[in-house]
């Protein structure tokens, strides 16, 4: 209990430190120009995100960005702890997270989705929370679609698929509010997806080749739910038509090894010597995490399989 309290207060201090740094360092471009205002013609995410960011913008700039930073770091730490990852600082100090908060991005939604998912699976809170999880993960489908489907499957399997119906009023009410406040946002969002093109040098997607990673993530015999969720989260990024390195912030919440932290920075230094092209190598991070999970889990099974195919023959003369 004392260790948990110590870890929580340390997390609060780290989150506060990051937030204070936001008052001294330049940044927050995406938060200022895309999210801290009502959705316009160039909205790039579904409008349920603005139910949070618009009220946050009332704090003024840069306080709204500082609060966003604080809640993002706090949420990442709490989500990691909820999934039994005591090494939450690996995610918090990773290159994707630092890039996310400096840019003013909103990975906070998919990170919060992981926290709600842990409450549903580990704490078995009321299934109405499924609706909130749907809303959070669907803000960025390139990050949250796989985890959304997986956790929904777990809830339906364990509690009966009718339990998922409890999520409909929650998600429906939130979406109704978006249409009340911002009529026509769906059309504007779909148009913006066609006309807003990110810098190609930032895009790390390997679509459609990344689809080959999906079978690795869904193979059976993975009983560890955190590992399965991590594998699905990694495969979701790799299979997405649009993905950039900071999208890995959510995935790293589920990674307890320091190798994830080290690899994330290895993609920046010394890869930054490649000028702008270093960002295009962001897919290496989720690919490495998925392949490590795959090989560590299935290596004993594969070893037994090949041993049956080629048993040792001690008396064989060569």
C-alpha positions as CSV (number, residue, x, y, z in Angstrom):
1,X,0.0,0.0,0.0
2,X,2.8,2.4,0.9
3,X,4.6,1.6,-2.4
4,X,1.4,2.3,-4.4
5,X,0.9,5.6,-2.6
6,X,4.6,6.5,-3.2
7,X,4.3,5.7,-6.8
8,X,1.1,7.8,-7.2
9,X,2.6,10.9,-5.6
10,X,5.7,10.5,-7.7
11,X,3.5,10.3,-10.8
12,X,1.7,13.5,-9.7
13,X,5.0,15.2,-9.3
14,X,6.2,14.1,-12.7
15,X,2.9,15.2,-14.3
16,X,3.2,18.6,-12.6
17,X,6.8,19.0,-13.8
18,X,5.8,18.3,-17.4
19,X,2.9,20.7,-17.1
20,X,5.1,23.5,-15.7
21,X,7.6,23.0,-18.5
22,X,4.8,23.8,-20.9
23,X,4.9,27.4,-19.7
24,X,8.5,27.8,-20.6
25,X,8.9,25.8,-23.8
26,X,7.4,26.6,-27.2
27,X,4.9,24.0,-28.4
28,X,1.3,22.9,-28.4
29,X,0.7,23.8,-32.0
30,X,-1.9,21.1,-32.7
31,X,-3.8,21.7,-29.4
32,X,-4.0,25.5,-30.2
33,X,-5.0,25.3,-33.8
34,X,-7.0,22.0,-34.0
35,X,-8.4,21.0,-30.7
36,X,-8.8,24.0,-28.3
37,X,-11.8,25.4,-30.2
38,X,-15.0,24.2,-31.8
39,X,-14.7,21.8,-34.8
40,X,-14.5,23.7,-38.0
41,X,-14.1,22.6,-41.6
42,X,-10.7,21.2,-40.9
43,X,-11.6,19.0,-37.9
44,X,-9.4,15.9,-37.9
45,X,-11.0,13.8,-35.2
46,X,-14.6,12.8,-34.3
47,X,-16.5,15.5,-32.3
48,X,-16.7,13.6,-29.0
49,X,-13.1,14.8,-28.5
50,X,-14.3,18.4,-28.5
51,X,-16.7,17.7,-25.6
52,X,-13.5,17.6,-23.5
53,X,-11.1,20.0,-25.4
54,X,-13.5,22.9,-25.9
55,X,-14.3,23.3,-22.2
56,X,-10.6,22.9,-21.5
57,X,-9.9,25.8,-23.9
58,X,-11.9,28.1,-21.6
59,X,-8.9,28.1,-19.3
60,X,-7.1,30.2,-21.9
61,X,-3.7,29.6,-23.5
62,X,-1.2,28.2,-22.4
63,X,-3.1,27.0,-19.2
64,X,-5.3,24.7,-21.3
65,X,-2.3,23.1,-22.8
66,X,-0.6,22.7,-19.4
67,X,-3.7,21.0,-18.0
68,X,-3.8,18.7,-21.1
69,X,-0.2,17.8,-20.5
70,X,-0.8,17.1,-16.8
71,X,-3.8,14.9,-17.5
72,X,-2.0,13.0,-20.3
73,X,1.0,12.1,-18.1
74,X,-1.3,11.3,-15.1
75,X,-3.5,9.2,-17.3
76,X,-0.6,7.3,-18.8
77,X,0.8,6.5,-15.4
78,X,-2.6,5.4,-14.0
79,X,-3.4,3.3,-17.0
80,X,0.0,1.6,-16.7
81,X,-0.6,0.8,-13.0
82,X,-4.1,-0.4,-13.8
83,X,-2.6,-3.0,-16.2
84,X,0.0,-4.0,-13.5
85,X,2.8,-2.1,-15.2
86,X,4.8,-0.5,-12.3
87,X,7.4,0.9,-14.8
88,X,5.0,3.6,-15.9
89,X,8.0,6.1,-16.3
90,X,9.2,4.1,-19.3
91,X,6.0,5.3,-21.2
92,X,6.0,8.8,-19.7
93,X,9.6,9.5,-20.7
94,X,9.5,7.8,-24.1
95,X,10.1,9.7,-27.3
96,X,6.5,9.2,-28.5
97,X,5.1,10.7,-25.3
98,X,7.4,13.6,-25.3
99,X,6.6,14.3,-28.9
100,X,2.9,13.9,-28.1
101,X,2.8,16.5,-25.3
102,X,5.1,18.9,-27.1
103,X,3.0,18.9,-30.2
104,X,-0.2,19.3,-28.2
105,X,-1.7,16.0,-29.5
106,X,-4.6,14.2,-27.9
107,X,-3.3,10.6,-27.3
108,X,-5.0,11.2,-23.9
109,X,-8.2,9.7,-25.3
110,X,-6.8,6.3,-26.3
111,X,-4.7,6.2,-23.0
112,X,-7.9,6.9,-21.1
113,X,-9.5,4.1,-23.1
114,X,-6.9,1.7,-21.7
115,X,-7.7,2.9,-18.2
116,X,-11.4,2.3,-18.6
117,X,-10.6,-1.1,-20.3
118,X,-8.7,-2.1,-17.2
119,X,-11.6,-1.1,-15.0
120,X,-13.9,-3.2,-17.1
121,X,-11.7,-6.3,-17.2
122,X,-9.9,-6.2,-13.8
123,X,-12.4,-4.3,-11.6
124,X,-15.5,-5.5,-13.4
125,X,-17.2,-2.1,-13.2
126,X,-20.7,-1.8,-14.7
127,X,-20.8,-2.6,-18.4
128,X,-22.2,0.9,-19.1
129,X,-18.5,2.0,-19.0
130,X,-18.1,0.2,-22.3
131,X,-19.8,3.1,-23.9
132,X,-17.2,5.5,-22.6
133,X,-14.5,3.2,-23.8
134,X,-16.0,3.2,-27.3
135,X,-16.0,7.0,-27.3
136,X,-12.4,7.2,-26.1
137,X,-10.9,4.6,-28.4
138,X,-12.8,5.8,-31.5
139,X,-11.3,9.3,-31.4
140,X,-8.3,7.8,-33.1
141,X,-9.2,4.5,-34.8
142,X,-5.6,4.1,-36.0
143,X,-4.7,3.6,-32.4
144,X,-7.8,2.4,-30.7
145,X,-9.8,0.2,-33.1
146,X,-8.0,-3.1,-32.2
147,X,-8.2,-2.6,-28.4
148,X,-11.8,-1.5,-28.7
149,X,-12.8,-4.7,-30.5
150,X,-10.7,-6.9,-28.2
151,X,-12.0,-5.5,-24.9
152,X,-15.6,-5.5,-26.2
153,X,-15.1,-9.2,-27.0
154,X,-13.7,-9.9,-23.6
155,X,-16.7,-8.1,-21.9
156,X,-19.2,-9.9,-24.1
157,X,-17.6,-13.3,-23.6
158,X,-17.4,-12.9,-19.8
159,X,-20.7,-11.2,-19.1
160,X,-22.8,-12.1,-22.1
161,X,-23.0,-10.0,-25.2
162,X,-26.2,-8.4,-24.1
163,X,-24.1,-6.6,-21.5
164,X,-22.6,-4.5,-24.3
165,X,-26.0,-3.0,-24.8
166,X,-25.4,-1.0,-21.6
167,X,-22.8,1.0,-23.5
168,X,-25.2,2.2,-26.2
169,X,-27.0,4.9,-24.0
170,X,-23.7,6.3,-22.9
171,X,-22.2,6.5,-26.4
172,X,-25.5,7.6,-27.9
173,X,-25.9,10.5,-25.4
174,X,-22.4,11.8,-26.0
175,X,-22.9,11.6,-29.8
176,X,-26.3,13.3,-29.5
177,X,-24.6,16.2,-27.7
178,X,-22.1,16.6,-30.5
179,X,-24.8,16.9,-33.0
180,X,-26.6,19.4,-30.8
181,X,-23.6,21.6,-30.3
182,X,-22.0,21.1,-33.8
183,X,-24.5,20.0,-36.4
184,X,-22.9,18.7,-39.6
185,X,-19.6,17.8,-37.9
186,X,-19.6,14.4,-39.6
187,X,-19.6,15.8,-43.1
188,X,-16.9,18.3,-42.2
189,X,-14.8,15.6,-40.6
190,X,-15.1,13.3,-43.7
191,X,-14.2,16.2,-46.0
192,X,-11.2,17.1,-43.9
193,X,-9.9,13.6,-44.0
194,X,-9.6,14.0,-47.8
195,X,-8.0,17.4,-47.9
196,X,-5.8,17.5,-44.8
197,X,-2.6,15.7,-45.6
198,X,0.2,15.5,-43.0
199,X,3.8,16.0,-43.9
200,X,4.8,12.7,-45.7
201,X,8.1,12.7,-43.8
202,X,6.2,12.3,-40.6
203,X,4.2,9.3,-41.7
204,X,5.5,6.0,-40.5
205,X,2.7,3.8,-41.9
206,X,3.6,0.7,-43.9
207,X,0.2,0.1,-45.3
208,X,-0.8,-2.3,-46.7
209,X,2.2,-4.4,-45.8
210,X,1.5,-3.9,-42.1
211,X,-1.6,-6.1,-42.5
212,X,0.7,-9.1,-42.3
213,X,1.2,-8.5,-38.6
214,X,-2.4,-9.0,-37.7
215,X,-2.2,-12.9,-37.8
216,X,0.7,-12.7,-35.4
217,X,-1.4,-10.8,-32.9
218,X,-4.6,-12.9,-33.0
219,X,-3.0,-16.4,-32.9
220,X,-4.5,-18.5,-30.0
221,X,-2.9,-19.6,-26.7
222,X,-2.2,-16.1,-25.3
223,X,-3.8,-16.2,-21.9
224,X,-2.1,-13.1,-20.5
225,X,-4.6,-10.3,-21.2
226,X,-2.0,-7.5,-21.0
227,X,0.2,-9.3,-23.5
228,X,-2.7,-9.9,-25.9
229,X,-3.8,-6.3,-25.6
230,X,-0.3,-5.1,-26.3
231,X,0.0,-7.3,-29.3
232,X,-3.3,-6.1,-30.7
233,X,-2.4,-2.5,-30.0
234,X,0.9,-2.9,-31.9
235,X,-0.8,-4.7,-34.8
236,X,-3.4,-1.9,-35.0
237,X,-0.7,0.7,-35.5
238,X,1.1,-1.4,-38.1
239,X,-2.0,-2.1,-40.1
240,X,-3.2,1.5,-40.2
241,X,-3.0,3.6,-43.4
242,X,-2.0,6.5,-41.2
243,X,0.4,6.2,-38.3
244,X,3.2,8.4,-36.8
245,X,5.6,7.8,-34.0
246,X,3.7,9.7,-31.3
247,X,0.7,7.3,-31.8
248,X,2.9,4.7,-30.0
249,X,2.3,6.6,-26.7
250,X,-0.7,4.4,-25.9
251,X,1.1,1.1,-26.8
252,X,4.1,2.0,-24.5
253,X,1.7,2.3,-21.5
254,X,1.5,-1.5,-21.7
255,X,5.3,-2.1,-22.1
256,X,7.2,-2.7,-18.8
257,X,10.6,-3.4,-20.4
258,X,13.1,-0.6,-20.7
259,X,13.9,-1.7,-24.2
260,X,10.7,0.0,-25.5
261,X,11.9,3.3,-24.0
262,X,15.4,2.8,-25.4
263,X,14.2,1.8,-28.9
264,X,11.8,4.8,-29.0
265,X,14.8,7.2,-28.5
266,X,17.0,5.2,-30.8
267,X,14.6,6.1,-33.6
268,X,15.3,9.7,-32.9
269,X,19.0,9.6,-32.0
270,X,21.1,8.7,-34.0
271,X,18.4,8.3,-36.6
272,X,18.0,12.1,-36.7
273,X,21.1,12.1,-38.7
274,X,18.9,11.0,-41.6
275,X,17.2,14.5,-41.5
276,X,13.4,14.4,-41.9
277,X,13.3,10.7,-42.9
278,X,13.9,9.4,-39.3
279,X,10.2,9.8,-38.6
280,X,9.3,7.3,-41.3
281,X,11.0,4.6,-39.3
282,X,8.5,4.9,-36.4
283,X,6.9,1.5,-37.5
284,X,10.0,-0.3,-36.1
285,X,8.8,0.3,-32.5
286,X,5.4,-1.4,-32.6
287,X,6.9,-4.1,-34.9
288,X,9.7,-4.9,-32.5
289,X,7.2,-5.0,-29.5
290,X,4.9,-7.3,-31.4
291,X,7.6,-9.6,-32.6
292,X,9.2,-9.9,-29.1
293,X,5.8,-10.8,-27.6
294,X,5.2,-13.3,-30.4
295,X,8.5,-15.1,-30.2
296,X,8.7,-15.1,-26.4
297,X,5.2,-16.7,-26.1
298,X,5.4,-19.1,-29.0
299,X,9.1,-20.1,-28.9
300,X,8.5,-23.0,-26.5
301,X,5.5,-24.2,-28.6
302,X,7.6,-23.9,-31.8
303,X,10.5,-25.7,-30.2
304,X,8.3,-28.6,-29.3
305,X,6.8,-28.7,-32.7
306,X,10.2,-28.8,-34.5
307,X,11.5,-31.3,-32.0
308,X,8.8,-33.7,-33.0
309,X,9.6,-33.1,-36.7
310,X,13.4,-33.6,-36.2
311,X,13.9,-35.6,-33.0
312,X,17.5,-36.0,-31.8
313,X,19.1,-39.2,-33.0
314,X,22.1,-39.8,-30.9
315,X,23.1,-42.9,-32.7
316,X,23.0,-41.3,-36.2
317,X,26.3,-41.6,-37.9
318,X,27.2,-38.6,-40.1
